[in-house]
Amino acid sequence: MASTDPVDRPHDDGAQYGATVTHVGFPTYDFTVRRHPTMPTAVALHRGQIRIVVIVLNATSDTAGPRHLETVYDWPVWRHPQRPEVRSDWFAIFHAASRSWRGIFHSGTSRGHAIQILDAGVVRMTDQMWDMLQSTRTVVLCGGLRGDPSGPEIGAAIGKQRMHAILGQALFE
């Protein structure tokens, strides 16, 4: 007999959130050290940028939104330009053969089963975003907006620190 305990059943907040996929840059720093036996050691700092895929959850109901992300999902406010807090219990699943995003999952249940938070269906990634996923193996999961925001609206909300976010794993099937 199947259990009716809510902890045993996968929970899907898909009815509360839509999603937008984009990407963001973070500064990186690299050091070059040159040593020579007869000269002082030279150290040079090089600044670059790494791009990471961002999946934005957009609230589609009154119960969803920033408060839900903070209290239920435990996603803190994103202090951009810093990277969001790393969370190994959150991940996005990508299908390698079709280069598509499939959904968001959380592995923090009491029974050890992953909970599907959002079923994305099949969202094909651009070649550029797929390369980002392959090189970083991470994804920013964030939210804080309603409806279907544009790229500039998402960028403005990130810049104004109005988004809640974590840095999760990108897993491939």
N, C-alpha and C positions, 0 to 999 in steps of 0.2 A: 504494500500500500504506500502510495506517495505521500510524503509529508506536506502539510500545508503551512508549516512554519515559514514565515517570510524570510528568515535567514537562509533557508535552503533553496529558495527560488531566485533565479537571476532577476535583477531589477534593471529596468530600462527607462531612463529619463528622457528618451527620445521624443516623447510628446511635449516635453517642456523646453527643449532646446533644438534649434537649427544649428548649422555650422558653416563657417567660412574657412577656407584654407589659404594661407598667405605665407610670407616669410619675413624675417627681421634680421638685422645685423647686430653683432656684438663685437666690441673691440677685443683684439687679442694682442698679446705682447710676446715677443721672442727676443732672447738674448744671444748675442754672438760674442764669444770670448776668444781672443787671439793671444796666444802665449809665444814668447820668443825668449831664448835663454839670455840674451844680452840687453833686452829692452823691457820696459814696464808692460804689465798685462793690460791689454785694451779690451774694454767691454762696451758693446754698442747695443742700444735698445731699439728694436724695430716694432713699430705699431702697425697692425693690420686689422682685418675684419673677417669674422666668420659668419656665414648666413645659416640660420636654422629655420626649419619649417614651423609654422605656428598654426594651430587649429583653434579657432575662436568659436566658443559656444555662445550662441545668440538666443536670449530668452524669448520664448514664444507664449509664455503664460504668466499670470500674475504671481504664481508661487515660485517661479524661477527668477534668477537674477543674482546680483552681487551678494546679497545676504545668504542666499542658498549656497552659492559657491564657497562662501567663507564658513558657514556653520555646518553644512552637511558634507561638503567635499573637503573642507579644511584647506582651501586654497588661499594663501595670504595675498595682500595687495602687492602688485608687481611694482617694484621700485626701479623702473627703467631709467637709465641704461644698464643697470646691473642685471645679471641673469637671474631668472626666477629660482626659487629654492628647488634643489634636486630631490625628486621623490621616486624611489625605485618601485613603489607599489602602484604607480599609475603608468599606463602604457597605451600606445596606439598601435593597432594591427594594420599591416600593409601586406597586400598580396603581390609577391614578387613577379609572377608570370604576367599579370595584367598591369603591373605598376600602379596599383590603386590602393586607396585608403579604405578600410573596412569598418573601423569603429574604435571607440575608446572604452578601456576596461580599467577596473580597479581591483587589486588582489587583496584588499584588506578586510575580508570577511572573517568571521569567527570560525567558519568551517574550512577555510583555506581555498575556497572556490573563487575564481575571478568573477566579478559582476560586470555585466555589459552595461555601460552608462549610456552609450549612444551607438545605434546601428547606422552607419553611414551609407549602407547599400554598397555601391561601387562608385567611388569618386576617383577618376583617373588623375594621376599626378603629372605635372609638366616634367619634361626631361630635366630641367634645372632643379626643380624641387626634389626629384628622385635622386639626383646626384648629391644634393644636400643631405638627404636621409641616409644614403649609403655611407657618406663620409663621417657624419656626426653620430648616427645611431641614436639620436635624441630628437625630441619634439617639444615645443612649448604648447601646453594646454592652458587656455585662458578663457575668460569670459567677463562680462560686465555690461554688455550692450543688449538692446532689444531689437527685434525685427530682423531686417536684412541690411546691416550696415555696409557702406562702401569702404574701399581700401583707405581713402583719406580719413574717414570717420574712425576706423580702427586705429590708424596711425596716431590720430589726435588723442584718442582715449589712452593709448599706451603712453604717449608723451606726457599726458596730464596725470598719469598714475591712477587712472580710474578702473583699471583691470585687475582681476584676481588671477594668479597664474602659478603654475609649477612647471618644472622641467622634467618630463617623463621619458620613458624608453620608447624607441621605435622598434617594434618587433616585426619580423618578416615570416610569412608562411608560404 
